[in-house]
């Protein structure tokens, strides 16, 4: 348990950051799942729309450092490949 005033403050800040990061990480996962769901349903237009909406979210979280830039690039690349592989 934190004993000093500064350690107590740091614990409060860490908890706030943890909560915010959990929400942001969940937002990324939800965005990716929306694309996957659209791809599996076979609707290319819906998949492309979901992809366009999700890319800025993924990029923002990579810029914040919440996820690694390579992980963001990997997600975008694989999801885009799935969309291009669909029959129109």
C-alpha positions in Angstrom: 0.0 0.0 0.0 1.2 3.5 -0.8 2.6 5.4 2.2 3.7 8.7 0.9 1.4 11.4 -0.5 3.1 11.2 -3.9 2.7 7.4 -4.0 -1.0 7.7 -3.2 -1.4 10.2 -6.0 0.5 8.0 -8.4 -1.8 5.1 -7.5 -4.9 7.3 -8.2 -3.4 8.3 -11.5 -2.5 4.8 -12.5 -6.1 3.6 -11.8 -7.5 6.4 -14.0 -5.1 5.6 -16.8 -5.9 1.9 -16.5 -9.6 2.5 -16.8 -9.1 4.7 -19.8 -6.8 2.3 -21.5 -9.3 -0.6 -20.9 -12.0 1.4 -22.7 -9.7 2.4 -25.6 -8.5 -1.2 -26.0 -12.1 -2.4 -26.0 -12.9 0.1 -28.7 -10.1 -1.2 -30.9 -11.3 -4.8 -30.4 -14.9 -3.9 -31.2 -13.9 -2.1 -34.4 -11.9 -5.1 -35.6 -14.8 -7.4 -34.7 -17.3 -5.3 -36.7 -15.1 -5.8 -39.8 -14.8 -9.5 -39.3 -18.5 -9.8 -38.8 -19.2 -7.9 -42.0 -16.7 -10.1 -43.9 -18.2 -13.3 -42.6 -21.7 -12.1 -43.6 -20.5 -11.7 -47.1 -21.5 -8.0 -47.6 -18.5 -6.3 -49.2 -20.0 -2.8 -49.0 -20.7 -3.1 -45.3 -17.2 -4.6 -44.7 -15.6 -1.7 -46.6 -17.6 0.9 -44.6 -16.7 -0.8 -41.3 -13.0 -0.8 -42.4 -13.1 2.9 -43.2 -14.6 3.6 -39.8 -12.2 1.4 -38.0 -8.9 2.5 -39.5 -8.8 5.9 -37.7 -9.6 4.2 -34.4 -6.8 1.7 -34.8 -4.4 4.5 -35.8 -5.3 6.7 -32.9 -4.6 4.0 -30.4 -1.3 3.2 -32.1 -0.3 6.9 -31.9 -1.2 7.0 -28.2 1.0 3.9 -27.6 -1.9 1.8 -26.5 -1.0 -0.8 -29.1 2.2 -1.1 -31.1 2.3 0.5 -34.5 3.3 -2.8 -36.1 0.3 -4.5 -34.5 -2.0 -1.7 -35.9 -0.4 -2.2 -39.4 -0.8 -5.9 -39.2 -4.5 -5.6 -38.3 -5.2 -3.2 -41.1 -3.3 -5.2 -43.6 -5.0 -8.5 -42.8 -8.5 -7.1 -42.6 -8.0 -5.3 -45.9 -6.8 -8.5 -47.5 -9.9 -10.3 -46.2 -12.1 -7.6 -47.8 -10.3 -7.7 -51.1 -10.6 -11.5 -51.2 -14.4 -11.3 -51.0 -16.6 -11.7 -54.0 -18.3 -8.5 -54.9 
